[in-house]
């Protein structure tokens, strides 16, 4: 049985969590002090996810638009999502919160603007 030690990023406490795995199956999680810690540990060992932050081109401008996913996406989908970002350009005006790409990962995460471009 494999054991993995993680520092939880689910809340500000930063608990040290010990996960026991039987192959790819989580057998136990110890050390978390909240439900988010348990969920983080299971996800991190079975299907790690992160918020995607990047930039996209703006048509007819020398500036870039900063963007981020509105929820975490699987590591497995990040390369594909980045290739998508490299192929697009937005047209001003763009407001913070505007959806740039819907369902970027196939699981409902949207890419949103984090900067105003007027």
OpenMM code with the backbone's topology and positions (N, CA, C; nanometers):
from openmm import Vec3, app, unit

residues = "UNK UNK UNK UNK UNK UNK UNK UNK UNK UNK UNK UNK UNK UNK UNK UNK UNK UNK UNK UNK UNK UNK UNK UNK UNK UNK UNK UNK UNK UNK UNK UNK UNK UNK UNK UNK UNK UNK UNK UNK UNK UNK UNK UNK UNK UNK UNK UNK UNK UNK UNK UNK UNK UNK UNK UNK UNK UNK UNK UNK UNK UNK UNK UNK UNK UNK UNK UNK UNK UNK UNK UNK UNK UNK UNK UNK UNK UNK UNK UNK UNK UNK UNK UNK UNK UNK UNK UNK UNK UNK UNK UNK UNK UNK UNK UNK UNK UNK UNK UNK UNK UNK UNK UNK UNK UNK UNK UNK UNK UNK UNK UNK UNK UNK UNK UNK UNK UNK".split()
positions = [
    Vec3(0.0850, -0.1185, 0.0000),
    Vec3(0.0000, 0.0000, 0.0000),
    Vec3(0.0890, 0.1241, 0.0000),
    Vec3(0.0570, 0.2170, -0.0883),
    Vec3(0.1329, 0.3415, -0.1000),
    Vec3(0.0735, 0.4472, -0.0069),
    Vec3(0.1604, 0.5321, 0.0495),
    Vec3(0.1161, 0.6450, 0.1314),
    Vec3(0.1719, 0.7725, 0.0701),
    Vec3(0.0871, 0.8744, 0.0635),
    Vec3(0.1293, 1.0052, 0.0123),
    Vec3(0.0987, 1.1118, 0.1162),
    Vec3(0.1971, 1.1973, 0.1409),
    Vec3(0.1786, 1.3090, 0.2321),
    Vec3(0.1566, 1.4351, 0.1503),
    Vec3(0.0485, 1.5066, 0.1795),
    Vec3(0.0124, 1.6279, 0.1066),
    Vec3(-0.0075, 1.7427, 0.2047),
    Vec3(0.0152, 1.8630, 0.1585),
    Vec3(-0.0245, 1.9810, 0.2329),
    Vec3(-0.1510, 2.0318, 0.1670),
    Vec3(-0.2585, 2.0308, 0.2404),
    Vec3(-0.3890, 2.0669, 0.1863),
    Vec3(-0.3936, 2.2161, 0.1517),
    Vec3(-0.4542, 2.2478, 0.0368),
    Vec3(-0.4748, 2.3866, -0.0035),
    Vec3(-0.6246, 2.4202, -0.0094),
    Vec3(-0.7066, 2.3360, 0.0527),
    Vec3(-0.8518, 2.3548, 0.0507),
    Vec3(-0.9004, 2.4700, 0.1356),
    Vec3(-0.8253, 2.5067, 0.2380),
    Vec3(-0.8603, 2.6197, 0.3244),
    Vec3(-0.7307, 2.6787, 0.3802),
    Vec3(-0.7370, 2.7870, 0.4537),
    Vec3(-0.6145, 2.8520, 0.5023),
    Vec3(-0.5328, 2.7732, 0.6066),
    Vec3(-0.5874, 2.6654, 0.6630),
    Vec3(-0.5148, 2.5929, 0.7677),
    Vec3(-0.3909, 2.5203, 0.7168),
    Vec3(-0.3909, 2.4731, 0.5939),
    Vec3(-0.2746, 2.4045, 0.5377),
    Vec3(-0.2387, 2.2764, 0.6119),
    Vec3(-0.3378, 2.1940, 0.6398),
    Vec3(-0.3161, 2.0692, 0.7135),
    Vec3(-0.2237, 1.9741, 0.6372),
    Vec3(-0.1443, 1.8984, 0.7113),
    Vec3(-0.0669, 1.7894, 0.6531),
    Vec3(-0.1589, 1.6683, 0.6513),
    Vec3(-0.1831, 1.6152, 0.5325),
    Vec3(-0.2782, 1.5068, 0.5137),
    Vec3(-0.2034, 1.3841, 0.4629),
    Vec3(-0.2317, 1.2691, 0.5221),
    Vec3(-0.1722, 1.1427, 0.4794),
    Vec3(-0.2795, 1.0615, 0.4079),
    Vec3(-0.2495, 1.0227, 0.2842),
    Vec3(-0.3435, 0.9466, 0.2024),
    Vec3(-0.2866, 0.8073, 0.1795),
    Vec3(-0.3659, 0.7057, 0.2081),
    Vec3(-0.3270, 0.5670, 0.1796),
    Vec3(-0.3960, 0.5237, 0.0522),
    Vec3(-0.3173, 0.4670, -0.0408),
    Vec3(-0.3692, 0.4263, -0.1710),
    Vec3(-0.3434, 0.2788, -0.1937),
    Vec3(-0.4424, 0.2139, -0.2533),
    Vec3(-0.4272, 0.0770, -0.3007),
    Vec3(-0.4376, 0.0867, -0.4519),
    Vec3(-0.3235, 0.0947, -0.5198),
    Vec3(-0.3231, 0.1236, -0.6625),
    Vec3(-0.3645, 0.2679, -0.6812),
    Vec3(-0.4737, 0.2904, -0.7539),
    Vec3(-0.5247, 0.4266, -0.7743),
    Vec3(-0.6445, 0.4562, -0.6853),
    Vec3(-0.6808, 0.3621, -0.5989),
    Vec3(-0.7977, 0.3788, -0.5117),
    Vec3(-0.7540, 0.4330, -0.3753),
    Vec3(-0.8221, 0.5389, -0.3309),
    Vec3(-0.7955, 0.5967, -0.1994),
    Vec3(-0.8601, 0.5083, -0.0942),
    Vec3(-0.7772, 0.4600, -0.0006),
    Vec3(-0.8258, 0.3730, 0.1060),
    Vec3(-0.8588, 0.4546, 0.2301),
    Vec3(-0.7730, 0.5515, 0.2628),
    Vec3(-0.7998, 0.6351, 0.3800),
    Vec3(-0.7321, 0.7703, 0.3658),
    Vec3(-0.7892, 0.8689, 0.4368),
    Vec3(-0.7343, 1.0039, 0.4434),
    Vec3(-0.7293, 1.0420, 0.5905),
    Vec3(-0.6120, 1.0830, 0.6375),
    Vec3(-0.5956, 1.1210, 0.7786),
    Vec3(-0.5274, 1.2562, 0.7879),
    Vec3(-0.5631, 1.3329, 0.8893),
    Vec3(-0.4977, 1.4601, 0.9164),
    Vec3(-0.5777, 1.5818, 0.8737),
    Vec3(-0.6803, 1.5641, 0.7920),
    Vec3(-0.7617, 1.6789, 0.7517),
    Vec3(-0.8512, 1.7206, 0.8673),
    Vec3(-0.8737, 1.8523, 0.8778),
    Vec3(-0.9605, 1.9013, 0.9855),
    Vec3(-1.0954, 1.9485, 0.9331),
    Vec3(-1.1136, 1.9418, 0.8003),
    Vec3(-1.2431, 1.9811, 0.7440),
    Vec3(-1.2752, 1.8935, 0.6228),
    Vec3(-1.4004, 1.9027, 0.5773),
    Vec3(-1.4449, 1.8227, 0.4626),
    Vec3(-1.3696, 1.8596, 0.3347),
    Vec3(-1.3336, 1.9877, 0.3222),
    Vec3(-1.2599, 2.0302, 0.2026),
    Vec3(-1.1241, 1.9610, 0.1951),
    Vec3(-1.0633, 1.9353, 0.3094),
    Vec3(-0.9344, 1.8664, 0.3131),
    Vec3(-0.9450, 1.7241, 0.2626),
    Vec3(-1.0516, 1.6581, 0.3001),
    Vec3(-1.0742, 1.5214, 0.2529),
    Vec3(-1.0945, 1.5215, 0.1013),
    Vec3(-1.1808, 1.6104, 0.0525),
    Vec3(-1.2093, 1.6181, -0.0913),
    Vec3(-1.0834, 1.6538, -0.1699),
    Vec3(-1.0036, 1.7486, -0.1184),
    Vec3(-0.8795, 1.7872, -0.1859),
    Vec3(-0.7853, 1.6675, -0.1965),
    Vec3(-0.7676, 1.5950, -0.0876),
    Vec3(-0.6753, 1.4813, -0.0864),
    Vec3(-0.7177, 1.3733, -0.1859),
    Vec3(-0.8459, 1.3419, -0.1894),
    Vec3(-0.8954, 1.2413, -0.2833),
    Vec3(-0.8743, 1.2879, -0.4271),
    Vec3(-0.9135, 1.4125, -0.4572),
    Vec3(-0.8955, 1.4653, -0.5930),
    Vec3(-0.7483, 1.4699, -0.6324),
    Vec3(-0.6629, 1.5139, -0.5424),
    Vec3(-0.5204, 1.5285, -0.5736),
    Vec3(-0.4562, 1.3940, -0.6062),
    Vec3(-0.5057, 1.2877, -0.5467),
    Vec3(-0.4496, 1.1544, -0.5705),
    Vec3(-0.5162, 1.0810, -0.6871),
    Vec3(-0.6355, 1.1222, -0.7252),
    Vec3(-0.7063, 1.0495, -0.8313),
    Vec3(-0.7206, 1.1306, -0.9606),
    Vec3(-0.7491, 1.2597, -0.9513),
    Vec3(-0.7648, 1.3451, -1.0693),
    Vec3(-0.7323, 1.4893, -1.0299),
    Vec3(-0.6032, 1.5235, -1.0220),
    Vec3(-0.5643, 1.6584, -0.9779),
    Vec3(-0.6240, 1.7666, -1.0668),
    Vec3(-0.6639, 1.8765, -1.0047),
    Vec3(-0.7253, 1.9885, -1.0765),
    Vec3(-0.6616, 2.1193, -1.0301),
    Vec3(-0.6575, 2.2156, -1.1215),
    Vec3(-0.6082, 2.3492, -1.0888),
    Vec3(-0.6862, 2.4525, -1.1685),
    Vec3(-0.6906, 2.5748, -1.1172),
    Vec3(-0.7461, 2.6861, -1.1913),
    Vec3(-0.6457, 2.7230, -1.2997),
    Vec3(-0.6934, 2.7408, -1.4212),
    Vec3(-0.6083, 2.7773, -1.5337),
    Vec3(-0.6026, 2.9293, -1.5440),
    Vec3(-0.4832, 2.9859, -1.5408),
    Vec3(-0.4656, 3.1294, -1.5612),
    Vec3(-0.3697, 3.1501, -1.6769),
    Vec3(-0.4031, 3.2437, -1.7639),
    Vec3(-0.3193, 3.2680, -1.8809),
    Vec3(-0.3575, 3.4020, -1.9428),
    Vec3(-0.3187, 3.4205, -2.0692),
    Vec3(-0.3550, 3.5398, -2.1448),
    Vec3(-0.3978, 3.4994, -2.2850),
    Vec3(-0.4759, 3.5853, -2.3474),
    Vec3(-0.5132, 3.5668, -2.4879),
    Vec3(-0.4869, 3.6980, -2.5624),
    Vec3(-0.4649, 3.6856, -2.6916),
    Vec3(-0.4380, 3.8021, -2.7751),
    Vec3(-0.5629, 3.8892, -2.7887),
    Vec3(-0.5384, 4.0178, -2.8130),
    Vec3(-0.6468, 4.1122, -2.8403),
    Vec3(-0.6268, 4.1614, -2.9836),
    Vec3(-0.7304, 4.1471, -3.0672),
    Vec3(-0.7216, 4.1905, -3.2078),
    Vec3(-0.6803, 4.3367, -3.2181),
    Vec3(-0.5882, 4.3648, -3.3096),
    Vec3(-0.5423, 4.5005, -3.3409),
    Vec3(-0.4850, 4.5754, -3.2209),
    Vec3(-0.4291, 4.5033, -3.1265),
    Vec3(-0.3669, 4.5663, -3.0086),
    Vec3(-0.2351, 4.4974, -2.9786),
    Vec3(-0.1483, 4.5693, -2.9100),
    Vec3(-0.0219, 4.5112, -2.8640),
    Vec3(-0.0327, 4.4592, -2.7218),
    Vec3(-0.1519, 4.4571, -2.6661),
    Vec3(-0.1691, 4.4088, -2.5291),
    Vec3(-0.2392, 4.2740, -2.5279),
    Vec3(-0.2292, 4.2076, -2.4146),
    Vec3(-0.2916, 4.0771, -2.3952),
    Vec3(-0.4019, 4.0912, -2.2906),
    Vec3(-0.4993, 4.0033, -2.2984),
    Vec3(-0.6087, 3.9983, -2.2011),
    Vec3(-0.5806, 3.8854, -2.1035),
    Vec3(-0.5769, 3.9162, -1.9742),
    Vec3(-0.5594, 3.8109, -1.8743),
    Vec3(-0.6925, 3.7385, -1.8546),
    Vec3(-0.6836, 3.6058, -1.8398),
    Vec3(-0.8019, 3.5205, -1.8264),
    Vec3(-0.7770, 3.4125, -1.7223),
    Vec3(-0.8860, 3.3542, -1.6730),
    Vec3(-0.8748, 3.2400, -1.5822),
    Vec3(-1.0002, 3.1547, -1.5941),
    Vec3(-0.9859, 3.0282, -1.5552),
    Vec3(-1.1034, 2.9415, -1.5549),
    Vec3(-1.1858, 2.9731, -1.4305),
    Vec3(-1.3178, 2.9617, -1.4427),
    Vec3(-1.4044, 2.9938, -1.3290),
    Vec3(-1.4156, 2.8794, -1.2293),
    Vec3(-1.3571, 2.7634, -1.2638),
    Vec3(-1.3429, 2.6539, -1.1688),
    Vec3(-1.2227, 2.5706, -1.2122),
    Vec3(-1.1738, 2.4904, -1.1221),
    Vec3(-1.0551, 2.4107, -1.1509),
    Vec3(-1.0819, 2.3090, -1.2599),
    Vec3(-0.9789, 2.2849, -1.3417),
    Vec3(-0.9901, 2.1851, -1.4473),
    Vec3(-0.8838, 2.0774, -1.4270),
    Vec3(-0.9089, 1.9612, -1.4819),
    Vec3(-0.8189, 1.8476, -1.4686),
    Vec3(-0.6857, 1.8761, -1.5369),
    Vec3(-0.5750, 1.8310, -1.4728),
    Vec3(-0.4432, 1.8416, -1.5350),
    Vec3(-0.4450, 1.7819, -1.6751),
    Vec3(-0.5225, 1.6767, -1.6939),
    Vec3(-0.5299, 1.6081, -1.8228),
    Vec3(-0.5796, 1.6999, -1.9339),
    Vec3(-0.6528, 1.8038, -1.9001),
    Vec3(-0.7134, 1.8933, -1.9989),
    Vec3(-0.6361, 2.0246, -2.0186),
    Vec3(-0.5342, 2.0501, -1.9372),
    Vec3(-0.4660, 2.1796, -1.9416),
    Vec3(-0.3933, 2.2024, -2.0738),
    Vec3(-0.3205, 2.1039, -2.1245),
    Vec3(-0.2481, 2.1214, -2.2503),
    Vec3(-0.3437, 2.1513, -2.3641),
    Vec3(-0.4525, 2.0784, -2.3711),
    Vec3(-0.5538, 2.1005, -2.4746),
    Vec3(-0.6137, 2.2409, -2.4632),
    Vec3(-0.6414, 2.2842, -2.3404),
    Vec3(-0.6986, 2.4174, -2.3187),
    Vec3(-0.5988, 2.5259, -2.3598),
    Vec3(-0.4710, 2.5088, -2.3291),
    Vec3(-0.3700, 2.6082, -2.3660),
    Vec3(-0.3557, 2.6183, -2.5180),
    Vec3(-0.3648, 2.5059, -2.5877),
    Vec3(-0.3595, 2.5091, -2.7343),
    Vec3(-0.4762, 2.5901, -2.7892),
    Vec3(-0.5938, 2.5759, -2.7264),
    Vec3(-0.7121, 2.6517, -2.7665),
    Vec3(-0.6878, 2.8022, -2.7474),
    Vec3(-0.6277, 2.8378, -2.6341),
    Vec3(-0.6006, 2.9794, -2.6048),
    Vec3(-0.5044, 3.0399, -2.7056),
    Vec3(-0.4066, 2.9629, -2.7501),
    Vec3(-0.3080, 3.0129, -2.8452),
    Vec3(-0.3674, 3.0408, -2.9827),
    Vec3(-0.4838, 2.9839, -3.0108),
    Vec3(-0.5466, 3.0000, -3.1423),
    Vec3(-0.6518, 3.1106, -3.1464),
    Vec3(-0.6808, 3.1739, -3.0342),
    Vec3(-0.7888, 3.2733, -3.0354),
    Vec3(-0.7376, 3.4146, -3.0097),
    Vec3(-0.8185, 3.5104, -3.0484),
    Vec3(-0.7961, 3.6514, -3.0166),
    Vec3(-0.9336, 3.7123, -2.9917),
    Vec3(-0.9407, 3.8017, -2.8963),
    Vec3(-1.0673, 3.8681, -2.8642),
    Vec3(-1.0680, 4.0081, -2.9239),
    Vec3(-1.1859, 4.0636, -2.9368),
    Vec3(-1.2007, 4.1993, -2.9873),
    Vec3(-1.2527, 4.2874, -2.8752),
    Vec3(-1.1880, 4.4023, -2.8552),
    Vec3(-1.2310, 4.4975, -2.7526),
    Vec3(-1.3652, 4.5575, -2.7942),
    Vec3(-1.4488, 4.5983, -2.7006),
    Vec3(-1.4259, 4.6012, -2.5571),
    Vec3(-1.4557, 4.4672, -2.4889),
    Vec3(-1.3819, 4.4425, -2.3811),
    Vec3(-1.4019, 4.3243, -2.2978),
    Vec3(-1.4063, 4.3725, -2.1535),
    Vec3(-1.5013, 4.3192, -2.0757),
    Vec3(-1.5147, 4.3569, -1.9348),
    Vec3(-1.4755, 4.2398, -1.8451),
    Vec3(-1.4250, 4.2716, -1.7275),
    Vec3(-1.3953, 4.1685, -1.6284),
    Vec3(-1.5197, 4.0821, -1.6098),
    Vec3(-1.5018, 3.9510, -1.6142),
    Vec3(-1.6127, 3.8578, -1.5961),
    Vec3(-1.6748, 3.8096, -1.7257),
    Vec3(-1.6423, 3.8749, -1.8385),
    Vec3(-1.6940, 3.8271, -1.9672),
    Vec3(-1.6430, 3.6862, -1.9946),
    Vec3(-1.7300, 3.6015, -2.0478),
    Vec3(-1.6914, 3.4652, -2.0829),
    Vec3(-1.6189, 3.4689, -2.2178),
    Vec3(-1.4970, 3.4199, -2.2203),
    Vec3(-1.4163, 3.4184, -2.3418),
    Vec3(-1.4341, 3.2857, -2.4151),
    Vec3(-1.4314, 3.1746, -2.3414),
    Vec3(-1.4575, 3.0419, -2.3979),
    Vec3(-1.5470, 2.9667, -2.3004),
    Vec3(-1.6608, 2.9185, -2.3477),
    Vec3(-1.7506, 2.8379, -2.2644),
    Vec3(-1.7038, 2.6927, -2.2635),
    Vec3(-1.7180, 2.6289, -2.1491),
    Vec3(-1.6919, 2.4856, -2.1357),
    Vec3(-1.5558, 2.4451, -2.1934),
    Vec3(-1.4520, 2.5142, -2.1501),
    Vec3(-1.3184, 2.4942, -2.2068),
    Vec3(-1.2636, 2.3534, -2.1834),
    Vec3(-1.3116, 2.2870, -2.0806),
    Vec3(-1.2576, 2.1537, -2.0478),
    Vec3(-1.3548, 2.0395, -2.0760),
    Vec3(-1.4734, 2.0706, -2.1267),
    Vec3(-1.5727, 1.9664, -2.1492),
    Vec3(-1.6470, 1.9263, -2.0230),
    Vec3(-1.6145, 1.9912, -1.9112),
    Vec3(-1.6801, 1.9611, -1.7838),
    Vec3(-1.7435, 2.0851, -1.7210),
    Vec3(-1.7668, 2.1885, -1.8012),
    Vec3(-1.8395, 2.3057, -1.7519),
    Vec3(-1.7568, 2.4229, -1.7064),
    Vec3(-1.6241, 2.4155, -1.7113),
    Vec3(-1.5416, 2.5297, -1.6715),
    Vec3(-1.5374, 2.6309, -1.7860),
    Vec3(-1.5603, 2.7560, -1.7520),
    Vec3(-1.5568, 2.8642, -1.8514),
    Vec3(-1.4319, 2.9467, -1.8316),
    Vec3(-1.3796, 3.0011, -1.9402),
    Vec3(-1.2644, 3.0900, -1.9337),
    Vec3(-1.3183, 3.2318, -1.9308),
    Vec3(-1.2832, 3.3076, -1.8267),
    Vec3(-1.3388, 3.4422, -1.8113),
    Vec3(-1.2274, 3.5475, -1.8105),
    Vec3(-1.2639, 3.6677, -1.8517),
    Vec3(-1.1701, 3.7808, -1.8527),
    Vec3(-1.1476, 3.8282, -1.7103),
    Vec3(-1.0211, 3.8644, -1.6809),
    Vec3(-0.9882, 3.9180, -1.5484),
    Vec3(-0.9364, 4.0601, -1.5584),
    Vec3(-0.9621, 4.1231, -1.6751),
    Vec3(-0.9126, 4.2581, -1.7004),
    Vec3(-1.0094, 4.3273, -1.7959),
    Vec3(-1.0261, 4.4566, -1.7809),
    Vec3(-1.1050, 4.5345, -1.8756),
    Vec3(-1.0161, 4.5784, -1.9918),
    Vec3(-1.0668, 4.5642, -2.1129),
    Vec3(-1.0001, 4.6161, -2.2325),
    Vec3(-1.1033, 4.7062, -2.3010),
    Vec3(-1.0740, 4.8354, -2.3092),
    Vec3(-1.1705, 4.9286, -2.3704),
    Vec3(-1.1255, 4.9738, -2.5077),
] * unit.nanometer
topology = app.Topology()
chain = topology.addChain("A")
for resn in residues:
    res = topology.addResidue(resn, chain)
    for name in ("N", "CA", "C"):
        topology.addAtom(name, app.Element.getBySymbol(name[0]), res)
